[in-house]
Amino acid sequence: MDFHGKIVLITGGSRGIGKSIALEFAKLGATIIINYKSNDKAAEETIGAIKALGAYASAIKGDISDYNFVKNMTEDIINRFGKIDILVNNAGISKIGLFIDMQEEDFDNIIATNLKGVFNTCHNVSKYMIKNKRGSIINISSMWGEVGASCEVLYSASKGGVNSFTKALGKELAPSSIRVNAIQPGVIDTEMNKWLTKQEKDSLIDEIPMMKFGEGEDVAKLVTFLASDNAKYITAQVITVDGGYI
């Protein structure tokens, strides 16, 4: 796979799975723009790591739940590079706890980032992809979007929405040669899971047939495959990367 000359926008690209995706594209020669919300240090470190691999990278700070921010970010990228070939919607938030203890604000925040954020980016980027009659959109969902997770009801609902959104948009944009797919990871060894105790981690591992957590690279390699011509007949699909968990 060769992504030289390709412009890639990755939301939530400064750390975790997003960082792994950015580095994988960098190895394959892409020009990468990462969007991040708040962690300046992490963004700087990721940009440095991308450049160390010989790829061009820049970062744009802002909240993807804000439609006007996304509109301005998209127009800025188009003005600078003339196109966006690949959009990776990775930004996401979660809150663990009993549903009965959740507040309306928790619902609003999670849906705004995880689902409305995907709408915001796809709505703004796809119009340029349609004009160019090409493009690939990859949404990072979660296995809980398919089967649901106790104590993560709001997160599960948001990711279930992403899965349906992906399937529908993939069908709608297919005549314009734009492919839309989603990846639903299982338990990936990132900062999002650092709060787990050793006992909780061991218990989770016992439930995973492959007996280990996944790595960011496991998701990243599938992202680059789906974005490549090797996957030119794959669209409107939600692919699970979970070590056999569900």
N, C-alpha and C positions, 0 to 999 in steps of 0.2 A: 504494500500500500504506500502511495506517495501523495502527500497533501501539500506539496510545494505550490504556492500560489493560491491556496485556499484560505479564506477568512473564517475563523471559528469564534463564535461568541459563547462563553460559558458563564452562566449565572451561578453564584455561590462557588466561584472558582478558586478561592484563595486557600482553602484547606480541605481536608477529608477527601471524599470521593471526587469532588470537583478539582482538587489539586492533582490527583492521580490522572484524571482525564486530561487536564491541561498538559501534564508532562508527557503523556502518551502521544498526544497530537504533536507536541514539540519534537519528539524523536522522529516523527514522520514528516517534519518540515513545514507544518502549518504556521500561519500567522495567527496569533491567539490574543483575544481580548477577554480578560476576566472581569466579571462584575462581582463586587462584594459590598456588604452593607456597612461594616463597622471596623473590622480588625485590620488596621493599616499595616501593622508589623507582619502579619501573616501574608497579606497581599504582596508586600515588598519582597518577602522571602520567596514566594512562589514565582514572581516575575524574575527574580535573580536566578532561580533554578531553571526556568525556561530558557533564559538567555544563555546560561551555561551549557545548554544542549545545542546552542547555535541557532535557535529560533527567535523570531521577533515576538515581543509581547508588550501589552500595555494593560493598564487597569482603570476601571471606571467605578467610582464609589457611588452607591445609591441604593434605594429601596425599590425592588421590583414590584411591590404591591401598589406603588404610585404610578398610575398610567402615564401621566405627563412626563415623569422622569424617564420611563422606558421609551416613550416616543422621542424624547430629546436624545437619549443615548443611541437609539437606532439611527436617527438622522445624522448624528455625529459620526458614527462608524461608516455610514454610507458616504458621507461627504469626504471622509479621509481615505477610504479604501475602495469605494465604488460598488461594494456588494457585501453580502453576508452569505457565505455558502452553507455554513453549518451552524445550527443553533442547538445548544445543549442546556436544557432547563434542569439545573441541579439544585438550586437554592431551595431550602426547606427548613421548617422548624417543627418542633414537637413539644408536647408537655405530657408528662407521665402523671397519672392520678385517676382516682375514681371519677366516673362520669358525673355522679351526683355532686361532686365537689367543684366541677368546672363552672366557670362563669361565662356569660355571654361574650365578654371581652376576649376570653381564651379562644372561643369559637371563631370570632371575627378575625383575630390575629393569625390563627393557623390557616383558615380558608384564604385570607388575603394574600399570604405569601405562597402557600403550597398550590393553590388552585387558581386564584385570580392572577397571581404572578405569571403563571403559565399562559393564561389568556392574554395578559398584557404583552408579553414578549412575542407570542405567536401572532397576535393581531397586528403588531407593528412590523415584524420581520417578514411575515409571509407575503405581504403586498409587494415587496421587492423581489422575493423569490418567484412569485407569480409572473412578474414582469420579465424576469430572466429565464423563465421556464425551467428552473432547476433549483434544487436545494434539499437539505436533509435536516429534519428536526428530531431530536432525541430527548425524551422526557424521562427524568429519573424518578421513578415511582417507589413503591415498596411492596413487599409480599403481603403486608398487612392491608394494602388496598384491595387485595383479592380475597383474603380469608378473614380479615379483621383481627384486632388484638385487644384483649381485655386490658383496661387501664390506658388504652390509647385510642379511644373511640373517635375523638375529633381528628386525630392524625390519620386514622384508617379511613374515615369518611373523605378527607381531602385527597388521599391517594387513590381511593376508588374513583373519585371524580376525574383525576388525571388519567386513569386507565380508560374510562369511557370517552373522555375528550380526545385522547390519542386515537382510538379506533375510529371515531366519527370524523375527525379532521383528516386522518390519513386517507379515508375514502373520498372526502371532498376535494383534497388537493392532488390526488393521484393523476387526474387528467392534465394537470400542469407540470407533471414530472417532478413533483415534490413528495418526498417520502417522509412519513411521520411514524415513529415507533417509540416504544417505551421499554425501559428496563426496570424490573422490580427486584432489587437486591434483597437478600436475607440479612443475616447478621454480619456486618462488615466491621472489621477492626479499625475503627476511627475514633476521633475524640467524642463523637456523639454517644459512644458506649463506654467511655471512661468512668462513668459514675457507677457502673456495675461492680459489685464486690466480687472477690475471687470465687466465693461460693455460688453466686448468681451466674458468673461466667461458666463455671464448671457444669452447672445445671443446664445451661443453654447448650453447651457443647455436647452434652449427653443426648440432647434431642435432635442434633444435626447428624444425619447419616454419615457424612464425611468426617465427623468428629473434629471439626475445627471451624473457626470463624473465617469468612472470606477476607480478601484484601482489596484495597482500592483498585489495584491493578486488574483484578478479575473483572470488575465492572468496566474499567477504562478500555480494556482490549476489545470488549464487546461493543462499546460505543464507537470506537474507530472502525470496527468492521461494519457496523450498521451505517456509518457515514460514508463508507467507501463504495466503489462500483462493484465490489464483490457481493454486495447486498442489494443490487439494483432492482430485484424483483420482490423485495421484502418491504411491505408497508402495512400500516394499521395493526401492528402486532405488539403484544406486551410479553416480553421474554423474562423469565425468572432466572436469577442467579443466586441460589441459596444453599448449595451443597446438598440438595435433596430434602430440605426441611419441610416443604409443603407439597 
